Amino acid sequence: MTAADDLIADDLIRPFQIEGIGIRGRLVRLGPAIDDILCRHGYPDKVSHILGQAVALSAALAGALKFDGLFTLQTKGDGPVPVLVADFRSPGELRGYAQFAPDALAALDDDPEPPSVPRLLGAGHIAFTVDQGPDTDRYQGIVALEGRTLADCAHNYFRSSEQIETAIRLTAGRVPGGADHGQWRAGAIMLQRLPEGDPSLLARGAEAERDAASEDDWRRAVVLLASARDDELLDRALPADDLLFRLFHEDGVRAFAPVPLAAGCRCSTERADSVLRRLPVEELRELAVAGELEMTCEFCNAHYAFPLDRYL
């Protein structure tokens, strides 16, 4: 690592490639950014765990694209957590939120392990959307929520929709430090067996051709990826490059300039006011409490209040 890299040793995407075998990847390390996103809501740990993974996954997927705009990962299901949303806005702004049913979630408390996707999210779908603004076509890929983990769901998407061989390792959890119960962290590593050229296949919906990596090379890389432990992905003291070297040094691994990440939200007083001005006056009267209209951002939990008279 260079001195400049040390300044962003956390909250980053580290692109890399495994030398000589046509495999590229992204390593995501999230610390203060994911802790900020999750702690704004005070979610139950099971919800924070799955949302932390979703935000890390969105960063890994968006980091593989060449685009200027918004990448959104969204799940909808019939389980205790019916909605998860994780946004990545280029060049590196993250946000996310979850909806959950407290009673249904409490029924999972007897499970000592993080509950699986089927038990937590239920039956439904996961959608990946790339929006580069009004002058470009929006791309969206949707697949069923199939698999035990979010990583399994992403694998299913790439197999069925993109036909790009992809392997993903995800984790999220609390580590010592921060609040009384620890600081939230999350991590992800994604490998893709891509053809030479532009890697932004997800945004284009293009089908990949078989690259130069042999089947044995790919299988070995996937096995090495699977050896990455949760504590390694979450360890602030373990530099990203050291982890990549530990995993892939036998073939040689080259790391590229990191992309810094930060928690951020696009809500504002002006945006909230604009939303209210588009509603019919009668609907505003019904929404008002003691002569005031109140709004809370689902992403950052910011609260906005306006006098009803402002819109009459």
Secondary structure, DSSP 4 states (H G I P E B T S, - for coil): --HHHHTTSSSEEEEEEETTTTEEEEEEEESHHHHHHHHTTT--HHHHHHHHHHHHHHHHHHHTS--SSEEEEEEEESSSS-EEEEEEETTTEEEEEEE--HHHHHTTTT-SSPPPHHHHT-SEEEEEEEE--TTS--EEEEEE--SSSHHHHHHHHIIIII--EEEEEEEEEEESSSSTT-EEEEEEEEEEE--SS---HHHHTPPPPP-S--HHHHHHHHHHHHT--HHHHH-TTS-HHHHHHHHHTTT-EEE---EE-EE-----HHHHHHHHHTS-HHHHHHH-BTTEEEEE-TTT--EEEEEGGGG-
